[in-house]
Structure formats: structure tokens, C-alpha cells
Amino acid sequence: MFNKQNQFRKSVLFFALFATGLSYAQAQQDQVKGATQDENGKFLSGVSVKALNRESGKTFTTSSSEKGLFSFHNLPEGGPYQFIFSSVGYQPDTLSGYSVQPGRPLALSVKLIPMSTTLDEVVIGYGRIARKDLTSSITTVKAEDMNVGVMTSPAQMLQGKVPGLTISTNNSNPNATPSVSLRGASTLRSGDAMEPYYVIDGVPGASLALVAPDDIQSIDVLRDASATAIYGSKAANGVIIVTTKRGKAGQASISYNGYLAIDKIAKRYEMMNGEQYRNYIAANKFAMEPTDDLGADTDWQREVERTGISNNHNVSLIGGTETTQYSASLNTFKNNGIIKGTDLGRQIARGFVQTSALDKRLTASFNINTSITKQNDVLALGDGLSVYDAMYYYLPVSPVRTESGAWFEKTDRSQYVNPLSLIEENTNYTKTKMIQGHAKLGYKILPSLTYNIDLSLQNRQYNNAQYYSSLSMAARNQNGKSIRAAVEDERKIMEMNLSFDRTFGNVHKFSALAGYSWEENNNDDGFQLTTSDYYDDGLSYYNPGMANVVDILGFGNYYLSTLRMISVYGRVNYAYNNKYLFQATVRRDGSSAFGANNRWATFPSISGAWRLSEEPFIRDMNFFDDLKLRAGYGVSGNSLGFDVFTARQVYGATSSFYTDTFGNDLRTLAALRNSNPNLRWERTGMLNLGIDFAFLKNRLSGTLEYYDKNTTDLIYDYAVSTTKYLYRSLTANVGEINNKGIELTLNAVPVKTTHFSWNTGIVASHNKNVVTRITNQEFSTDYVDLADLGGAGQSNAFQQRLQEGAPIGQFYTWEWAGYNDAGISTFYVRDAQTKERTGETTITPTNKDRAVTGSAQPKLTLGWNNTVTYKNFALTSMFQGVFGHKVMNATRARHSNVVGNAGQKNLLASVIDTEKATDINAHYLSDRYLESGNYLRLANLGLSYNIRNIGGQLKNVKLYASMNNVFVLTNYKGVDPEVDLGGLTPGVDNRQTYPRTRTILFGLNFNL
């Protein structure tokens, strides 16, 4: 059968060439004629064919017709000639050593092989571009290459896949979101201000809660400013563009993907059990209240834990014709956390339709996306009112309940609460509804000129309900307490642009974009009601009207903020002869968030590339399949995390009241924020240098990049005099941060045979973060103390310091000096003036004795991905590691307080060997608890089996299983070394840690 097909294709090719020869014979004698095909023998149109005369250096260009045929009839006689074939989406090919002779026409044919994903088309701001024409730094991750597991956020699918992208989380809480940073922190603000900007299917600022991981086709990460500047003031932290699956012409399929996952705790803190605790107390002459020890041996960690069961089901319908394409999907997801009372459930529905008319000159599309998220969580407050703290500190000799069935509590003991009662007697439920509508219209005015208009509306309704029962230790003596909050956010966006794309003379490729954007955000339109003193707990939070007390200070800090932004933008791309590439962008943004004197800013960028692999001297080497040098510089801004009140004078209600002349108690008003009419944008300028390479027939490819990223006009709140200002602090532009780094991406196919293949890829990045300035002539401060982690005897003992010349997350702690003769931890004394050690030690260190002891900024982040296939089997693995940084293990310190806790609270079992029973300072935070955060984790291991070409209506079936967090190689003494590396206080492990789990997942995927 195979030979017959080949014979048939050869016959078709022969007659096609023969017919071509006859048709041109009467007009002009062809010197060269031929056909272009794909790897399956299908004729390809639009293939660029370049004839290069090696002796003269002259080139002649043509392209294949709709039938895949091409010809030359004006070539100078002689040679030798090289014929170079190139087409978007295919690897270039070359035929060499041909001579052109009169009366002896050449007949050529070539089969082009599709490019690998590393050389494919990528999504850029407001458009697409072939990767070979790219001048900036963009990484694309296809759906089949993303991480598999129980993902509460699509960002987790990228961990270990993109150089420079650091995704970290310190727990497996289903309600937690990971910290995401790209190429280092570049702001002193937290939250959204430190996150990349998300664009989903062309909608800027869309919520990730509207996308199910199964619906994602690809994710493009715009990493340098020459790529992100088109998004202007929102792009300083990079841009992540999510593209969902869409229908194609001639396609019609129904797909299902579902899995069941089982979570178990990967590692616990080994706390003392009942017998160990009794022996330790007796052996070291500590005292325990008789009412504590009721003969129990309670493992409080296991009491609050459960087996976490998660499931996911996704059904999608995709199809289309030549004029109309459509897709629809429904996803339901439930993640039950391994701590009782924690879970997340989400349902997402998406619908999309696109059609064309007027001979395909008019294209219209519409999609609607909705999601409903329901979350339950447990208390994680301070002062011991945290399940994640109490599960460790509660005494193992005490029972869960007394003989009467009541919770076993010690109400007279400070910061001491039964962890089971914290779960059962307190409710924290959140329901979030989101809906987004997006309409797009495109009209092709000319074959190369298109007008586009996008309209989108996103609405978010957030409802939170909390109830503290009459038995709750978090609302003692209040006879029940209810907190209800309802908030609505709305985002409206209109985008319109003109795009031009045309190739002149087969060598000048030119494209241009000019656009206008309008955006309005109405956020925090809501209120809160706090009530207490109920007759019983039967109604929970459902009927606050039954309460006897309304908290007049408990209405919540919700103020409607209407923020508007107007932008104009443009971009020009030019490529000459597929060798020399150029791009320039500019965007001008205006926002009502900033001061009246600085509401507009301009963000330009420029970049260029040289495709050396297109040069004859490189081609003659027959070594490189692709070689490109890139350089770019751009400026972007950071307007994320602001509201309309940021730069304005704001007055509001205080917690103080006064009595007027009529005896009425009236609430006072006061200034809550100062006005700063000169507040302006944070600006990030970035230089990026890169080299892309591929050789061994694309079996080995990669990129090497260097960047220098400098952010100025950092916004921070500075203390000011109330004799000059109405409020004690002012939001101002002062600081500056620099990030420099090197990134490496390597992709290789070491083995590839008919039935067996091995693909491997490594991403590695190094970033150096330095705060270069936090003061100026008007606002002066030597440093900012951060990370007050608390602890007995350590009030205002900050663990990190923000200062010039140091990175964000610099640890500034006491230095442990061992024990004195009394068995008490001592610390080095430092001179208040010189900051140097005096040679003395003390058991009562003060603020002046703190010193630089390490940094939370990693020196190296690593991802190593492997895919091994054998026939229908595929084995995947992803290793992920972070190296060269410190972690403050405040949790270990807290539970090592032998003198303070013995007889009152539980201790780590290890203190029997590591701590002295006389050490009143055992828990003092110092470099003693500053540990190496290095780790290498086998983050994912998966096995799948594909059953293809089943026949009938069932197209293919995929069975798969995976394990997440298989093992971790580390010397860290805590539960897990992966802690939050974002924000202003990275690298801290402090008591509020949800346990890390190990997940086993079983899934099924099939198409109809």
C-alpha cells in the first residue's frame, strides 16, 4: 500500500512538472522548474525559493504557486547555484551544486519538514509573528509541554519551563496562589504590582480564574522590554499571553479530559508525642499543670489532616468550516485540601464562535467566559489563632474533647487554642462569580490592511461569609459573631487598531500596527456588615438581623474606585531578505491613578536581529540550522495595584467619636491620605542581548540571553511631618532597583528512532537584584526594617532590612555565638557607631547588634524537562531547583523554645538532642535559624499510553498517571525548602505554613 501511494505521488509530480514545462515552452524556456511539498507529499504554496550564484553572489527569488510549482527563466548561465527553500512553519532546505546550461533545464523537487515548536509562530502583543523573524525575548510553552497536576492556577503549569520566571509557593493550600516573578523584583509594592500582566485571547488584564488548564493551547511569556513595551504602563514585570483552543476549518470533535488525584502529606514536623513530652518535662524538672495531662497521646497534626481527594472534568466541543469556527467547553474542578475545612471548587464555562463574510474580508468573533469559585478556609490569624500553628504547639498529653464532649481548651493560657475547635467552630466561606464577554471585528480594507476593534467586559462579584460560633476562641464571650461582605468589580476595555502586512519584491517584509485603547475599572464597590450576640448558632451567618449588636466600626474598607486609562500605541516590523530584522514600538499611556501633573507617560522600545544562518559564509559551514543575534532596549511601566485615590487627598471616617451639643455620638472624619500631584509612573528600562542557535538538523537548539533591567521612580510610602502635611505618610517616587541576569535554554533530541525517542530541555537563570536608591533630597531614610516575625522576647526584632546596595530580602539578624557557662544562647555584640563586632557576647541582644547574614535572592534557578517515548508509551519528568539563597526557619525557632514552652506548649522532638534545657534564648531568631534554601525536586513524573486510530467514532484514547513532588534533595530542616520568593519579605518560613503534599493522579482523555 505504501509503495503504491509513493508511486502515485511520483506520477502526480511527474505530470505536474511535465504540464508546467509544456505551458511555458511557448512563452519562454524555463531554466529551472520544480515543485515544493510537505513531508506527506502535499504540494505547498507560497514557499520562497532563492537561487544564489556562488560565484557572483547574486540572488534571484521566486515563490511556489497555489499548486506548489515554481520556475526561473532569467538566471545567468553557469554556477554553481544554491537553491534555498523557506516557508513559515517549516524548516528551510537547500539544494546545492547545480549549473545552469542553455537548453538543459533543471527539474527540482523538495519536501519541507515542519519546524519544531521552538522555531514556530509565537504570539506578540496584538498579533503573531514567525519565530524566525523575532527580535525580542519570548518563550512559548505548548499545551503538551506544560506541567500536569492539580493546578489551582495556570501559572503553575509554567514552573520550570521558562528561564527567568520564578514560581514559588510555600504550601499546598488549595486556596493559595503562587508567587510569580519574572527577571527579579522591580518594585517596592506587593500584590499585583509584583506580578506579570496577563492577556487571555487578546483581552488585556483578564482573570486567570476564567481559564481552565485543559482549555489552554499555548502560553507565550514576553520577557524583555522590547517585547512588553507595546503594553506600556502595565508591563514592567513581563507579560504572559494565554491562548485557548479554537476550532479550525474541517475539524469537528468532542474531547473529554478527567482525572482523580489523591493527596498525602509529604513531610511533617516531628513533634514530641505524649510519652516523650512527659519524660522530657520530668527529666529536666519542668512543671506541667495537672489539668493538661489527662493521659492522652494526641497527634494533633493527624487530627486536623485528611486524605485530600481532587477531581477534574473537562468537556469541549471544537469544530468549524471554511467560514465559521466554534468552540465550547465546560470544566468542573474540586480540590479538597489535606487540612480539614480547606477546599476549592470551580466551574468554568466558555463559548466561542467566529465567522467570516464578504469574501472573507470581514471577520467577526464573540466569546463569553464564566466561572464560579467556592472556597472554604480555616483560621490563620496571629496570636495563636491559626490551625497551622496550633497543630504543632498544642500539648500531646491533652485530649481533643473532655469527658462531657466539650472541646478541651485552656482559656487562661495565652495564644493557646485547640486546633480542632478552630476548624469546627469557625466558618470562612467565599463565593466568587465572574463573567467576561469579548467581541472582535476585523475588516480587510485592502489585502494587506486590516482594521480591528475589540470590546470586552469583565464583571466580578465577591461574597465572603464568616461565622464565629458561641464556642469560638476567636470571638470569645461574643455569643457568636458574623461578618458578611459583598463586593463588585467591573472592567471595560475598548481596543481598535490598523494592521498592515506586506512583502515587497520578495525580500522586503514590512508590517505596521497603530492602535488606540480605552479602559475603565470600577473596583471595590461593596460593603461589609459585622454583627454579634446571637441567641444561638443555628442560623450561622445567614440572618444577621437576628443579632443584638452591630459593630459600627465593622463595615469594611470598601470604597468605589473608578480608574480610567487611555492609550495610543504603534509598532513597526521590517525584515530584509530574511536576514536583517528590525522592530520599534511606542506606547503613550494616560491614567487617572497618578498625580495631576504626571498622568501621561511614553514607553518606547527598539530591537534588531541578524539571522546569521541566512548568510552564505554560515551556510557553507553546514553546521548551523539556525543562528541569530538579537539586541533590544525598551522602557515599560508599572501601574498595577493602584486605585484612583493613590495620588489624591482622601478624607474618611476614623474610629473616634465625639458628642455634639445635642448629646449625639458622631463619628469623626480625618485625612487618610495626602495628595501628591507629582506622583508619576514607575519606569523600567531593560537592555536585552540574545543569541538563538540550532544545529544537528535542529536536534540541539537553544538561546543564551543577558539582560540589564533598571527601575526608577519607585513608589513607596514615606513618613512626613504633620506640620506640613495632613497625614503622617506620603506616597512618593524615590527609589531605584537594578536586576542583571543571564538565562540559558537548551533543547535536545539525543535519541530519535522509529519507535523510540528522548527529548530533553534545560532552562537555567541567574539574577542579581540590588536596591540602588531609597532616598533623595526630599525623602531621606537610611534603611527600612522589614519582616517582624514576632516571638517571645523579640518585639520589633525585624529579620530583614531594605537598604541601598543590598537586594530585596537581605537578612539582617543577630549572630549566634554559642552558649555561655549557664547553657544560654549568646549573641555577638556590635558597636553602635562602627557596626563592627566588639568581641563581646550577650544574652540580651538589641537592635544595634544586628548584621547582614544572608540573602533570600537565589543565585540560580533550574528546570530540567524530559520526555521519553516508546511506541504508544510516554514517560515525562520535570526537575526543578533553586540554589544559592537563605531561608529563615522561624517555625523551627518557634517550636524550639524549650524554657518558654515546656509545660505550656509542645516542642519539636529534635530539641531533646539539639537544645539545652537551660536555654532561655533557644527560640531567638538569628543566623542560627538561617538555613540554606537549596533544593532539587523531582516535581513531576508522568506515564501515559496513547491508543490511536481506534476506528469508528472514537479517534484516540489517552490513559495517564502522574506523581507530583516525588522527592526533594535538600538540607533544609523545615517541612519544605520552597517558600515564597516574591514580595518585600521573601525567604521566610514563619508558622503559617500549610503542609506540602505528594499527589498521585490518574487521568483519562479521549476524542470523538
URLIN-V322325 format. One record per backbone hydrogen bond with DSSP energy under -0.5 kcal/mol. CO is the residue of the C=O (numbers start at 1). NH is the residue of the N-H. Records with the same first field share a line. If there is no record, write none. Layout:
CO: NH  NH
This chain:
1: 5
2: 6
3: 7
4: 8
5: 9
6: 10
7: 11
8: 12
9: 13
10: 14
11: 15
12: 16
13: 17
14: 18
15: 19
16: 20
17: 21
18: 22
19: 23
20: 24
21: 25
22: 26
24: 27  28
31: 106
32: 72
33: 108
34: 70
35: 110
36: 44
37: 112
38: 41
42: 38
47: 64
48: 50  86
49: 62
50: 52  84
51: 53  60
52: 54  82
53: 57
58: 53
60: 51
62: 49
64: 46
65: 68
68: 36
69: 65
70: 34
72: 31  32
78: 100
80: 54
81: 97  98
82: 52  84
83: 85  95
84: 50
85: 93
86: 48
87: 90
89: 115
90: 87
93: 85
95: 83
98: 80  81
99: 101
100: 78
101: 104
104: 101
106: 33  108
108: 35
110: 37  112
112: 39
113: 91
116: 119
117: 120
120: 131
122: 129
124: 127
127: 124
129: 122
130: 133
131: 134
136: 138
137: 223  224
139: 221
140: 142
141: 219
142: 145
143: 146
149: 151
150: 152
153: 156
154: 157
155: 158
156: 159
157: 147
158: 161  162
162: 165
164: 166  183
165: 167
166: 168  181
168: 179
173: 176
179: 168
181: 166
190: 193
191: 194
192: 195
197: 240
198: 205  206
199: 201  242
200: 203
202: 204
203: 200  206
207: 210
208: 211
212: 215
213: 216
215: 245
217: 143
218: 243
219: 141
220: 222  241
221: 139  223
222: 239
224: 227  228
225: 229
228: 231
229: 232
231: 234
232: 235  637
233: 639
235: 238
238: 197
239: 222  241
240: 199  242
241: 220
242: 201
243: 217  218
248: 251
251: 320
253: 318
254: 1008
255: 316
256: 1006
257: 314
258: 1004
259: 312
260: 1002
261: 310
262: 1000
263: 308
264: 998
269: 271
270: 909  910
273: 277
274: 278
275: 279
276: 280
277: 281
278: 282
279: 283
280: 284
281: 286
282: 285
289: 292  293
292: 294
298: 300
299: 303
300: 304
301: 305
304: 340
306: 308
307: 309
308: 263  310
309: 336
310: 261
311: 334
312: 259
313: 332
314: 257
315: 330
316: 255
317: 328
318: 253
319: 326
320: 250
323: 356
324: 321
325: 354
326: 319
327: 352
328: 317
329: 350
330: 315
331: 348
332: 313
333: 346
334: 311  336
335: 337  344
338: 306  340
339: 342
342: 337
343: 376
344: 335
345: 374
346: 333
347: 372
348: 331
349: 370
350: 329
351: 368
352: 327
353: 366
354: 325
355: 364
357: 361  362
358: 361
361: 363  444
362: 357
363: 442
364: 355
365: 440
366: 353
367: 438
368: 351
369: 436
370: 349
371: 434
372: 347
373: 432
374: 345
375: 430
376: 343
379: 387
382: 385
384: 386
385: 381
386: 389  390
387: 391
389: 392  393
390: 394
393: 906
395: 398
396: 298
397: 294  296
400: 408
402: 405
406: 402
407: 409
410: 413
413: 416
418: 422
419: 423
420: 424
421: 425
423: 426
425: 469
427: 467
428: 377
429: 465
430: 375
431: 463
432: 373
433: 461
434: 371
435: 459
436: 369
437: 457
438: 367
439: 455
440: 365
441: 453
442: 363
443: 445  451
446: 449
448: 501
449: 445  446
450: 499
451: 443
452: 497
453: 441
454: 495
455: 439
456: 493
457: 437
458: 491
459: 435
460: 462  489
461: 433
462: 487
463: 431
464: 485
465: 429
466: 483
467: 427  469
468: 481
469: 472  480
472: 475
473: 476
475: 478
478: 533
479: 534
480: 533
481: 468
482: 531
483: 466
484: 529
485: 464
486: 527
487: 462
488: 525
489: 460
490: 522
491: 458
492: 520
493: 456
494: 518
495: 454
496: 516
497: 452
498: 514
499: 450
500: 512
502: 510
504: 507  508
507: 509  577
508: 504  510
509: 575
510: 502
511: 573
512: 500
513: 571
514: 498
515: 569
516: 496
517: 567
518: 494
519: 565
520: 492
521: 523  563
522: 490
523: 561
524: 526
525: 488
527: 486
529: 484
530: 551
531: 482
532: 548  549
533: 548
537: 540
539: 542
543: 546
544: 547
549: 532  551
550: 552
551: 554
555: 528
556: 558
557: 559
560: 562
561: 523  563
563: 521
564: 592
565: 519
566: 590
567: 517
568: 588
569: 515
570: 586
571: 513
572: 584
573: 511
574: 582
575: 509  577
576: 579  580
579: 581  611
580: 576
581: 609
582: 574
583: 607
584: 572
585: 605
586: 570
587: 589  603
588: 568
589: 601
590: 566
591: 594
593: 647
595: 598
599: 591
601: 589
603: 587
604: 635
605: 585
606: 633
607: 583
608: 631
609: 581
610: 612  629
611: 614
612: 615
615: 618  619
616: 620
618: 621  622  623
619: 622
623: 696
626: 694
627: 612  613
628: 692
629: 610
630: 690
631: 608
632: 688
633: 606
634: 686
636: 684
637: 236
638: 682
639: 642
643: 646
645: 648
647: 676
650: 672  673
652: 670
656: 668
658: 660  666
660: 663
664: 660  666
666: 658
668: 654
670: 652
673: 650
676: 679
677: 597
679: 595
682: 638
683: 685  712
684: 636
685: 710
686: 634
687: 708
688: 632
689: 706
690: 630
691: 704
692: 628
693: 702
694: 625  626
695: 699  700
696: 699
699: 749
700: 695
701: 747
702: 693
703: 745
704: 691
705: 743
706: 689
707: 741
708: 687  710
709: 739
710: 685
711: 737
712: 683
714: 734  735
716: 718  732
718: 730
721: 724  725
728: 720
729: 674
730: 718  732
732: 716  734
735: 714
736: 772  773
737: 711
738: 770
739: 709
740: 768
741: 707
742: 766
743: 705
744: 764
745: 703
746: 762
747: 701
748: 760
751: 758
755: 871
756: 753
757: 869
758: 751
759: 867
760: 748
761: 865
762: 746
763: 863
764: 744
765: 861
766: 742
767: 769
768: 740
770: 738  772
771: 805  806
773: 736
778: 780
779: 776
782: 804
784: 802
786: 799  800
787: 789  799
791: 794
794: 797
796: 798
797: 789
799: 812
800: 786
801: 803
802: 784
803: 806
806: 771
807: 810
809: 856
810: 801
811: 853  854
813: 851
814: 816  927
815: 828
818: 826
820: 823
824: 820
826: 817
827: 842
829: 838  839
831: 835
836: 831
840: 829
842: 827
846: 849
847: 850
851: 813
854: 811
855: 886
856: 858
860: 883
861: 765
862: 881
863: 763
864: 879
865: 761
866: 877
867: 759
868: 875
869: 757
870: 873
872: 946
873: 870
874: 944
875: 868
876: 942
877: 866
878: 939  940
879: 864
880: 937
881: 862
882: 935
883: 859  860
885: 933
887: 889  931
888: 890  989
889: 893
890: 894
891: 895
893: 896
894: 897
895: 908
896: 898
897: 901
898: 902
901: 904  905
903: 289
907: 272
908: 911
909: 912
910: 913  914
911: 915
916: 919
918: 920
919: 899  922
921: 924
925: 814
926: 929
927: 930
929: 889  931
931: 887
934: 971
935: 882
936: 969
937: 880  939
938: 966  967
939: 965
940: 878
941: 963
942: 876
943: 961
944: 874
945: 959
946: 948
947: 957
951: 954
953: 955
954: 951
955: 949  950
956: 1007
957: 947
958: 1005
959: 945
960: 1003
961: 943
962: 1001
963: 941
964: 999
967: 938
968: 970
969: 936
977: 979
980: 987
987: 888
988: 990
989: 890  891
990: 992
992: 994
995: 172
996: 266  267
998: 264
999: 964
1000: 262
1001: 962
1002: 260
1003: 960
1004: 258
1005: 958
1006: 256
1007: 955  956
